[in-house]
Amino acid sequence: MVELTLELLLFVLIAFYVLFASILAFVGSRKYLADHPDEEIGRAYFQNDERNNLAFAGFSLTALALLVGLQFNKIIPLSTTIQFFSLAFTLIIISYLFVRFRYMNVFVYLSDVLLNAGLLSIGCGFLVFFAKNVSPSDSSTVIFTILVLVLFIASFVNYFFFQKYTTRDIVRK
């Protein structure tokens, strides 16, 4: 039988997020995608996101390198934390690729889903690090628990208003 641990719950949370957010984004965006089949709106909305995605990927890679360095010094066991930062790096790079090589506007939504999942993975990595190596009741653990919950909820709210954001940015220009 599988033991229910914090790490397993957080991995399930991220998997649920990617699946549910993708479905929600596609269902909510079907009319929008039919009205805007070209990528002009996506290009205007993601004007600077390629650089932002690479900055986030660099941050997750830096945190991963720091944690791997700690692992080699045998200070603390960090295998699960390293998995979260590796997952974050992978999700953010894929998000960057979807922004860069999008086909129509469907990749606009997938890029947002993967970027938010990568940020959620970074928060989960820090949460596991502080919960396992510092203390489950430490203020850092509480702060990262709140961060993970806020990221999870706020990113879902974003999908309900995505069409309004993109059209508002186009109207301003």
N, C-alpha and C positions, 0 to 999 in steps of 0.2 A: 504494500500500500504506500502511496506517495505521502510523504510528510508535508504538512502545510506550513510553510515558512514565509517570512516576510519577503524574501527574494522571489519565491514562486508567485505570491500574490501580486507583486509589482510587475513581474513578467506577464502574468495574465491580464493585468490592468492595461499594459501597453498593447498587447495583442488585441484585447477587446476594443481599445481606443482606435487602433488602425482599422479594424474591420468595421466597427459601427460608424466611425467618422467618414469612412469612404462611402458607405451606403448612404448615410445622411447627406453627404456632399453631392452624390450623384442624383439622388431623388430630388433634393432641393434645387439642383442646378439644371435639371433637364430642360425646363422652359427657357432658362437663361441661355443655355448652350444652343437651343434651337433658334433663339432670337439673334444670337451673336456667334455665328459659326466661324467667323474669321478670328484671327488672334490679335486684332488691333487693341481690343480692350485688355486682353491679358498682357500684351506688351507694355501698355501704358501703366497698368497696375503693378507689374513686376519690374518697373524701371530700375530699381536699385537692389532687388532681391538676390540677384546672382552674387553680388559682393557680400550681402548680409549672410547668405547661406554659407559662403566660404569662411566668413569670420566665425560663425557658430561652429563649423566643422573644425576650424583651427583651435577654438577653445576646447572642444571635446577631445581633440587629439593631444593638446597640451596637458589637460587633466589626466588623460590616459597615460601619457609618458611619465608624469609625476608619480602616478600610482604604481606603474610598472617599476620605476626606480625604487620606490619604497618596498615593493615585493622582493626585489633582488637583494636588498639589504636585510631581509628577513625580519623587519621590524614588526609587521603585522600581516596576517593573511588577507589578501584582497581579491581573490579570484572572482567573486560575484560582482564586486564593484567594478572591476575591469571589464566584465561582460556588459554591464550597463553602459559604460562609456564607449565600448566598441560598438554596441548597438546604436548608440546615439550618433557616433561618427558615420556609420553606414547609412542610417536613415537620412541624415542631413546631406550627405553627398548625393544620395539618390534624389532627394528633393531638389538639389542644385541641378542635377541632370534633367529633371522634369521641367524646371524653369528654362533651362538653356535650350533644350531640344523638344519643346512641346509641340504636340500635334493638335491643332485647333485649341480650344480653351479647356478641354477636359483635363489637361495636365496642370492647369492653374489650380484646380481643386486638389488634385493628388499631391501637388507640391506642398500646399498648405497642410494637408493631413500629415505628410511625412515630416515636415519641418516641426510641427507641433509635437509629433510623437518623438522626434529626436530631442527636443527640449524637455519633454516629459521624462525621457530616459536619463538625461543629465541630472534632473532633479531626483529621480529614483536612485541613481548611483551615489549621489551625495547622501541621501537619506539612509541607504544601506551602510555606507561608510561610517556615518556617525552613530547609527543604531548598533552596529556590531562592534565598533572599535572604541567608541567613547562611552556612551551610556544611552539606553533607550529613553531615559527621562531627562537627558541633557537638553538645554535650550536650543542647541543646534539641531538636534533631532526633531524637536517640535517645530522649529522654523522650516525645515525642509519638508516635514509632513504637510504643513500649511501650504508651502510652495507647490507641492505635487497636487494637492486638492484644487488650488486656485488655477493652476495650469490646465488641469483636466476639465474643470467647469468652464473657464473662460474660453478655451478653444472650441468647445461645443457651441457656446453662444455666438462665436465668430461666424460659424457656418449659417446661422439664421439670418445674418445681416450682410453676408458676403456680396450679394448682388447690389445692395445699396452702396457698399463701400466702393465697388469697382465703377459703377455708373457715376457716383458723386465725383470721383477722381477724374473721370473723363470730362464731365461737364465743366469742371474748374479750368481745364486747360483750354 
